[in-house]
Amino acid sequence: MGGQGHCGEGRSIAYADVPRIVAHDGVTILRLLPFCATVRWRSSSVGAACMDENATSTAASPGLSDFIHANLDTILEHWEQFARGIRSAHGMNADTLRDHAAGVLTAIADDLEHAQTSFEQAEKSKGRAPREAAVSNAELHGADRVARGFSVNDTVSEFRALRASVLHLWREAEGAASPGAGEQLIRFNEAIDQALTESMERYAVEKEETTRRFDTLLSSSPDLQYILAVDGSLIYANKAFLHLCEPSAQLLPRDNIARRCPTIGPQLARELPHVIETRAPCSGELSCAQLSGPALTYRYVLMPVLNDAGQVESITGTARNISELHASREEIYKNAYYDSLTELPNRRLFLDRLEQDVRHAARTGNALALLFVDLDFFKEVNDRSGHAAGDLLLQESARRIAACVRATDTVARIGGDEFTVILTEVNKLSHVEILAQEVLDALARPFRIDQKDVHVSGSIGVTLYPQDASTPGDLVRNADQAMYVAKQAGRNRFSFFTVEMRESAWVRLQMIDELRHALARQQLDVFYQPIVDLDTGVIVKAEALVRWHHPRHGLVLPEEFIGLAEETGLIDDIGAWVLAQAAACARAWSALAGAPFQISVNKSPAEFTGRAMIQSWDNDLALFERAGKQIAVEITEGLLLNDTPGVQARLGQLAQTGVQFSIDDFGIGYSSMAYLKKFKVDFLKIDQSFVKDIATNLNSSVFAETIVLMAHKLGLKVIAEGIETAEQRDVLKTMGCDYAQGFLFSKPVSSASFERLLAGNGNRAPE
Ligand SMILES: Nc1nc2c(ncn2[C@@H]2O[C@H](COP(=O)(O)OP(=O)(O)OP(=O)(O)O)[C@@H](O)[C@H]2O)c(=O)[nH]1
């Protein structure tokens, strides 16, 4: 390279000395120092304003090549005025922009320096330009422009401006008029055209590669990627998108997305007018039906592409398959709002719906009915047939209840065996009654479970909006209270809520609350009623009967609170406490009498079936064991007939302790002697309803006598309850009844009073 330049101090620099940098692809480019900013030329007319006074001409034969070398900075400055205007040169920094142009220009100038061979000339005339140094620079130039977002026009304009700047300044410097200028001009134009061609070719290759890379990237993406024209026709679609389209695979020009991709196209096409109008991105979820399998869910984004005028020229779209996410979101929602066993709405969703329905009814003036359905004796199904059978019964109950109502009504499972039904737009009360009865009928039909018929029934409480209450909470409470009344009235029925129910429910709740504290506050007491030997009239036994000294209501009898205790499970604690008192008294009174004295205690069926605490049952067993025959346990016939494994096991455990058993209220139930063979019973207690008219009613006396006879044949003793008159006592005595209990002998009395009775015991037999 023989070119020379001039610096500001008049020192000439060979261009071979100009520092170079090596680009990343190995192409060497010149990095020009900003050393000369003036046009160096012999002519005084050129660049007078910027002429350095100390500058000396070095070019003996000034050619275009020398001119370019000498005035590179000035040319570039001139060119830069234009270059900056190319869309702000796409953010390129001034040095880089200049480096590229300088590289191309310097290479062209170098090329101009050596004489062209005739071969080169011939090749050029055939349009086959030999490679020149400018080419590699131009390639670099073209490649870089793609990456920086220059358009083809921008790139062409850059070269045109470069050519214009050189020629303009050369002409001004009068170089264009120098000898051989024409030839140089031709070669310069050829060289710059050549550089432009190379730059454009490289630009095109680069662009193609970039497009191919993006296409590969987009094609391998599982997300749908596509570009739409504003009329909805597909400009581009990646593989994932085409996969969802009609199977004819190839994308045809102007294919409309709605027609081409019937699964999701129409849904996307509907969004286009909005995106075009607002020029804002839009996103959402859409459902894509599949030939087989569940519909897929896609989350899509549509993004408008704006032209220079700010108008939407196309729309890019992406869509991601979020079916799994959607499914897990649905699963979470289902778990939160639906009962997993029956798939009905759970309590939470039921309360939401009730709130909405109440609001809607308030707006429209319609009435609404809420039904609270509770299965009867469901616990027995679990106990007898197992929990899995209970589950099946709950599922079938859910289906049966749901089949009774309209699709717009809500059926929910809000607890164990509790269901609710919200009936909206209720016009007639009779409709509610009919529906409640239908539900009862449906539940009363046998359930076929494990090849067996299982029977339950339902109790339903009904309340109405707005007649009974105005808030969801009050409606639920009303329906619950009405259901409770239906249960108390015998089950398998429905009750409408009344205001009186609210009052009695409140009293009941208060009683439950007070009963909870009664033991701790020592308000419970055990009274004892004597049982006499009918032959001798001597007190030989006693029955322990619990009493509640209520702070406001005075002495409360067991009939008024044992039911509540059973319902709430308090019966376990109360029963254990009564047993402990009775066992202590039996011990003391045995010592007092100098002979074994037996006290009988009542055990409710709930104590055999409920029992939240295994521990309390074990404690009872230990007490029974210690007491042995000093305690007799009074149980009902129903309990013995209960063949659920849990109940039978507990009865067996109890029998092991050595206590004796009495069948209470004998005669009013099944009066079956069959179970007496299976379970060792010691006493039968004839129910007082037979004793009452035993002296006047032949049926009662025959029945009582039969019981006595049969019991004796089976080796059992008989106790008659509720004896109030000497006549009753005498009839029973004549029949051979063993023991008697009733007001004729004594009312239940406190332990202290009972001790006094015992002290005088044996002195007399009541007449
Ligand atoms: N199998 C099954 N049983 C359940 C489920 N949830 C609760 N339960 C049982 O359902 C029973 C409901 O108790 P209750 O309503 O007092 O029993 P009930 O025998 O129907 O008594 P009444 O309503 O007074 O007739 C309890 O024994 C619970 O253990 C469940 O998901 N599956």
Ligand as a Chemical Component Dictionary entry (heavy atoms), coordinates in Angstrom:
data_LIG
# 
_chem_comp.id                   LIG 
_chem_comp.type                 NON-POLYMER 
_chem_comp.pdbx_formal_charge   0 
_chem_comp.three_letter_code    LIG 
# 
loop_
_chem_comp_atom.comp_id 
_chem_comp_atom.atom_id 
_chem_comp_atom.alt_atom_id 
_chem_comp_atom.type_symbol 
_chem_comp_atom.charge 
_chem_comp_atom.model_Cartn_x 
_chem_comp_atom.model_Cartn_y 
_chem_comp_atom.model_Cartn_z 
_chem_comp_atom.pdbx_ordinal 
LIG N1  N1  N 0 -69.172 -43.331 54.956 1  
LIG C1  C1  C 0 -69.060 -42.072 55.323 2  
LIG N2  N2  N 0 -69.545 -41.673 56.510 3  
LIG C2  C2  C 0 -69.423 -40.382 56.850 4  
LIG C3  C3  C 0 -68.788 -39.452 56.012 5  
LIG N3  N3  N 0 -68.811 -38.259 56.646 6  
LIG C4  C4  C 0 -69.440 -38.433 57.817 7  
LIG N4  N4  N 0 -69.826 -39.714 57.957 8  
LIG C5  C5  C 0 -70.547 -40.328 59.075 9  
LIG O1  O1  O 0 -71.907 -39.943 58.980 10 
LIG C6  C6  C 0 -72.508 -40.038 60.252 11 
LIG C7  C7  C 0 -73.428 -38.849 60.416 12 
LIG O2  O2  O 0 -73.883 -38.813 61.719 13 
LIG P1  P1  P 0 -75.422 -38.665 62.090 14 
LIG O3  O3  O 0 -76.153 -37.809 61.119 15 
LIG O4  O4  O 0 -75.440 -38.233 63.505 16 
LIG O5  O5  O 0 -75.909 -40.152 61.988 17 
LIG P2  P2  P 0 -77.350 -40.714 61.724 18 
LIG O6  O6  O 0 -77.245 -42.145 62.024 19 
LIG O7  O7  O 0 -77.798 -40.345 60.356 20 
LIG O8  O8  O 0 -78.220 -40.005 62.816 21 
LIG P3  P3  P 0 -79.572 -39.213 62.599 22 
LIG O9  O9  O 0 -79.277 -38.123 61.660 23 
LIG O10 O10 O 0 -79.910 -38.722 63.971 24 
LIG O11 O11 O 0 -80.581 -40.160 62.072 25 
LIG C8  C8  C 0 -71.347 -40.081 61.250 26 
LIG O12 O12 O 0 -71.282 -41.371 61.785 27 
LIG C9  C9  C 0 -70.099 -39.841 60.422 28 
LIG O13 O13 O 0 -68.999 -40.585 60.889 29 
LIG C10 C10 C 0 -68.269 -39.915 54.777 30 
LIG O14 O14 O 0 -67.705 -39.156 53.970 31 
LIG N5  N5  N 0 -68.425 -41.215 54.462 32 
# 
loop_
_chem_comp_bond.comp_id 
_chem_comp_bond.atom_id_1 
_chem_comp_bond.atom_id_2 
_chem_comp_bond.value_order 
_chem_comp_bond.pdbx_ordinal 
LIG N1  C1  SING 1  
LIG C1  N2  DOUB 2  
LIG C1  N5  SING 3  
LIG N2  C2  SING 4  
LIG C2  C3  DOUB 5  
LIG C2  N4  SING 6  
LIG C3  N3  SING 7  
LIG C3  C10 SING 8  
LIG N3  C4  DOUB 9  
LIG C4  N4  SING 10 
LIG N4  C5  SING 11 
LIG C5  O1  SING 12 
LIG C5  C9  SING 13 
LIG O1  C6  SING 14 
LIG C6  C7  SING 15 
LIG C6  C8  SING 16 
LIG C7  O2  SING 17 
LIG O2  P1  SING 18 
LIG P1  O3  DOUB 19 
LIG P1  O4  SING 20 
LIG P1  O5  SING 21 
LIG O5  P2  SING 22 
LIG P2  O6  DOUB 23 
LIG P2  O7  SING 24 
LIG P2  O8  SING 25 
LIG O8  P3  SING 26 
LIG P3  O9  DOUB 27 
LIG P3  O10 SING 28 
LIG P3  O11 SING 29 
LIG C8  O12 SING 30 
LIG C8  C9  SING 31 
LIG C9  O13 SING 32 
LIG C10 O14 DOUB 33 
LIG C10 N5  SING 34 
# 
